[in-house]
Amino acid sequence: MFFDGKLSPDDQGMVAVGGRLGTEIILEAYGKGVFPWMKSPEILWYSPNPRMLLFPGEFKLSTSLARLTRRHGFRLAMDTAFESVMKACSGAPRPGQKGTWIDNEFIEAYGELHRLGYGHSLEVWQEDELVGGLYGLSLGRAFFGESMFHRARDASKLALWALTRWALSHGFSFIDCQAYTPHLASLGAKEIPREQFLELLRQALEAPTLKGRWDLDLKAPS
């Protein structure tokens, strides 16, 4: 396979360059704490140190988020619009970045992982309009968050809140947020050393993967 032997990331956490986005390679990479990110022009694979994790019970729900969700009447769903969420994430502006890594190759590869039961999305709807959401992959009791977007204020925060509620109720260990951002830190995510992350990942992978479509039975926070 593509990742053989012990990982030796550079100072930025880059592990390898090249390869392809086959489903087996992607699953193997995530199982070793590696994820594909960006192209220059080849795929770059990363295992950053430290690693940004959100433990489901530590999400910080603000009173303003609860108030806004009630006011706007958001509806939550899971795995009903995976490709639409990916495409929306690909067009979301990102501070400090000129473009996006979520091109057609990524959408096709992760779409196939969704069809295989590993990829999942969480959607926020306002009537019939998709106004926010996130997507990622699940292995064992670990969820690897890839990207999120919002078209209505706080819709992506609401998606992340719903994911933490689902993760808690299903015994998930953590939500991998990959790299630090002030936004994620404000919601309760924190950095831990790579070695600690890899041990938590090893433990999470001892559990079977909950493949297939996930269902969500949650209302907006009140």
C-alpha positions in Angstrom: 0.0 0.0 0.0 1.0 3.6 -0.2 1.9 4.1 3.5 4.5 1.6 4.5 6.7 1.6 7.6 6.8 4.3 10.3 5.5 7.7 9.5 8.2 10.4 9.3 6.3 13.8 8.8 8.3 16.9 8.0 8.0 20.1 10.2 4.6 20.9 8.7 3.3 17.4 9.1 3.6 16.3 5.5 4.1 12.6 5.2 4.0 11.9 1.5 3.5 13.4 -2.0 1.6 11.7 -4.8 -0.4 8.6 -5.0 -4.1 8.5 -5.9 -7.4 8.9 -4.1 -8.5 5.3 -4.2 -10.9 4.2 -1.4 -8.5 1.6 0.0 -5.6 4.1 0.1 -7.8 6.7 1.8 -9.0 4.3 4.5 -5.5 3.1 5.1 -4.3 6.6 5.5 -6.9 7.7 8.0 -6.3 4.5 9.9 -2.7 5.7 10.4 -3.7 9.2 11.2 -2.9 10.6 7.8 -5.2 12.6 5.5 -4.9 14.0 2.0 -4.9 17.8 1.7 -4.2 20.1 -1.2 -2.5 19.5 -4.5 0.7 21.1 -5.8 -0.1 19.6 -8.4 0.1 16.2 -6.7 -1.8 15.1 -3.6 -0.1 16.0 -0.3 -0.7 13.7 2.7 -0.5 15.1 6.2 -0.2 14.0 9.8 0.2 17.3 11.7 1.7 17.7 15.2 -0.1 18.8 17.3 -3.5 17.5 16.2 -6.8 19.3 16.8 -9.5 17.2 18.3 -12.9 17.9 19.6 -14.1 15.5 22.3 -17.9 15.2 22.0 -18.7 16.1 25.6 -16.6 19.3 25.4 -18.5 21.2 22.7 -19.2 24.7 23.8 -22.8 25.7 23.1 -23.3 29.4 23.4 -26.7 30.9 24.4 -26.6 33.0 21.2 -26.4 29.8 19.0 -29.4 28.3 20.8 -31.4 31.6 20.4 -30.5 32.0 16.7 -31.4 28.4 15.8 -34.9 28.8 17.4 -35.4 32.1 15.5 -34.5 30.7 12.1 -36.2 27.4 12.4 -33.3 25.2 11.2 -33.9 21.5 10.5 -31.2 18.9 11.0 -30.5 15.8 8.9 -27.8 13.3 8.3 -26.6 11.5 5.1 -29.3 13.0 2.9 -27.2 15.3 0.7 -23.5 14.2 1.0 -22.4 15.3 -2.4 -24.2 18.7 -2.1 -22.5 19.3 1.2 -19.1 18.5 -0.4 -19.7 20.9 -3.3 -20.9 23.6 -0.9 -17.7 23.1 1.1 -15.6 23.4 -2.0 -17.0 26.9 -2.7 -16.8 28.2 0.9 -14.3 31.0 1.4 -11.3 30.1 3.6 -9.2 32.8 5.3 -5.6 32.6 4.2 -6.3 30.2 1.4 -6.6 31.1 -2.3 -8.6 28.1 -3.3 -9.8 24.7 -2.2 -8.5 21.1 -2.3 -12.1 19.8 -2.7 -12.0 19.3 -6.5 -13.9 16.8 -8.7 -11.4 14.0 -7.8 -12.0 14.5 -4.1 -15.8 14.7 -4.5 -15.7 11.4 -6.5 -13.5 9.6 -4.1 -15.3 10.6 -0.9 -18.6 10.2 -2.7 -17.7 6.5 -3.2 -16.7 6.2 0.4 -20.1 7.6 1.3 -21.7 4.9 -0.9 -19.6 2.3 0.9 -20.9 3.5 4.3 -17.7 5.3 5.5 -18.5 8.9 4.5 -21.1 10.9 6.3 -22.6 14.3 6.1 -24.7 16.4 8.5 -27.0 19.0 6.9 -28.7 22.1 8.2 -31.9 23.0 6.2 -34.0 26.1 6.2 -37.2 24.9 4.6 -36.0 23.3 1.4 -32.6 25.2 1.3 -29.3 23.7 2.4 -27.8 26.4 4.5 -25.0 24.6 6.3 -23.3 21.4 7.0 -20.2 19.3 7.3 -18.8 16.0 6.1 -16.2 13.5 7.0 -15.3 9.8 7.4 -15.9 7.4 10.2 -13.6 4.5 11.2 -14.2 2.6 14.5 -15.3 5.1 17.1 -13.4 8.0 15.4 -15.0 10.6 13.2 -12.6 12.5 10.9 -14.1 15.9 10.0 -13.1 17.2 6.6 -14.8 20.5 6.0 -17.9 22.5 6.8 -19.8 25.5 5.3 -22.6 27.9 6.2 -24.9 30.1 4.1 -26.9 31.2 7.2 -25.4 32.5 10.4 -24.2 29.8 12.8 -25.5 27.0 10.6 -22.1 25.2 10.5 -21.8 25.5 14.3 -25.2 23.9 14.6 -24.1 21.0 12.3 -21.0 20.5 14.6 -23.2 20.6 17.7 -25.5 17.9 16.2 -22.5 15.8 15.3 -21.2 15.9 18.9 -24.6 14.9 20.2 -24.7 11.9 17.8 -21.1 11.0 18.6 -21.9 11.0 22.3 -25.0 8.8 22.0 -23.0 6.3 19.9 -19.9 6.1 22.1 -17.5 7.9 19.8 -14.1 8.8 21.2 -13.3 12.1 19.3 -14.0 14.2 16.2 -10.7 14.9 14.4 -10.5 18.5 13.3 -7.0 18.1 11.9 -5.4 21.5 12.4 -5.9 24.5 14.7 -8.2 27.3 13.9 -9.5 30.0 16.4 -13.0 29.1 15.3 -12.7 25.4 16.3 -10.9 26.4 19.5 -13.8 28.6 20.5 -16.2 25.6 20.1 -14.2 23.5 22.5 -11.6 21.7 20.2 -8.0 21.5 21.5 -4.6 20.5 20.3 -2.9 17.3 21.6 0.5 15.9 20.7 0.6 13.5 17.6 1.7 10.5 19.7 -1.2 11.0 22.0 -3.6 11.3 19.1 -2.2 8.1 17.5 -2.8 6.2 20.7 -6.4 7.5 21.0 -6.9 6.5 17.3 -5.5 3.0 18.0 -8.0 2.6 20.8 -10.9 4.0 18.7 -10.1 1.6 15.8 -10.6 -1.4 18.1 -14.3 -0.9 17.8 -16.3 -1.9 14.7 -17.1 0.8 12.1 -20.7 1.9 12.0 -21.1 1.7 8.2 -24.2 2.6 6.3 -26.5 5.6 6.4 -26.7 7.4 9.7 -30.0 8.8 11.0 -30.4 11.8 13.2 -33.2 12.4 15.7 -32.3 15.7 17.1 -34.0 19.1 17.4 -32.1 22.4 17.3 -30.7 23.3 20.8 -33.1 25.2 23.1 
